[in-house]
Amino acid sequence: MVDHALNNGWDNTLGGFYDEGYYFKDKPGCTIINKSKNWWAQAEALNTLLIFSDLYPNDSNQYLQKFFKEWQYAQTYLVDHEHGDWYAEGLDNEPQQKTALKAHIWKATYHVFRALMNCINRIENVKK
């Protein structure tokens, strides 16, 4: 699933995973139908890419490179460095999110917190 997402829903230019893709009957491959990059998918991607870099050391260069690109994406387009928290969608495709409410019924902080704590723990264990 991770490789499928990287091959079909990953933004090779800026990083980040698109929100939705679809396989149309009359078109080859997957077509991105929603270019939004929601906060929780990006947080979970950080955690997953770092886990995969450990699980598959022969491919870790790919996963680790994508982890760093995902981290740069989050820092550039999701993290509100002035007021804190993450925007609900990446500002690259949803610039109106800069002034939108950051909290809503579907936005829970556990995705970001858990993903970042897992990344910190994994990185700290590598240092030991």
Buried (B, 14 or more C-beta within 10 A) or exposed (E): EBEEBBEBBBBEEBBBBBBEBEEEEEEEEBEEEEBBBBBBBBBBBBBBBBBBBEEEEEEBEBBBEBBBBBBEBBEBBBBEEEEEBBBBBBBBBBEEBEEEEBEEEEBEBEBBEEBBEBBEEBEEEEEE
